[in-house]
């Protein structure tokens, strides 16, 4: 438990006043933006925030503008009471729960579009998604004014999009990625895992197994094309489909690459298992 109780804010001015008071006494403030439905992966972000900062602000906002018309915005899991209990127990100092009217008041008409890193991968299948993410994260960071903001590496393209946007817009915040937390069998923790049937849940870890096999192969000098083809075959045999992408990208720019000669890479995938879309990524090089 934190030495201080969790304060809950739903408006910008009081949140900023609290953060300013903390900063005035020299505290380093870390923001953990979330969409709620908190699991151990989010709590790992909070633990990292506590390790590197003096005060932790966690936001919960299910951002409508990052969901496509046929995506799961309406059925996205929401459980504010349980989320607040978890945040309090994890030692968060302030929870920020703006509603849609605070984030997008009448007349709201600004959007941030990040070229390059947001193209392809998830960006190719979720038009407008990263613009929605970049816009809401920019707002959350301007509202809370943290020194550091933490994001999970599970959404690796999101992390790179946010880094790019903050750099390009000279927003004075440090963006840090936190390694993906996994179940014992390798499945990346995700709020969407609760959509999986028990039978799908049993097959889901195959996605991580395929990515780690490709990473090991690349590290051993095996050709990328054969590794990716083998990975697709394994995923299809395990019942995944459609496989939206299974790709090797430069770890920083996310430009397509086929070996480790230009530096560290990331192997990224998105695939459906039944009605659930799973994403994951691992590093190589
Ligand atoms: O990763 C998420 O939970 C969301 O995309 C984020 C960063 C909170 C923006 O809504």
Boltz pocket constraint, residues with backbone or C-beta under 6 A from the ligand:
constraints:
  - pocket:
      binder: B
      contacts: [[A, 33], [A, 34], [A, 35], [A, 61], [A, 63], [A, 66], [A, 133], [A, 136], [A, 137], [A, 155], [A, 158]]
      max_distance: 6.0
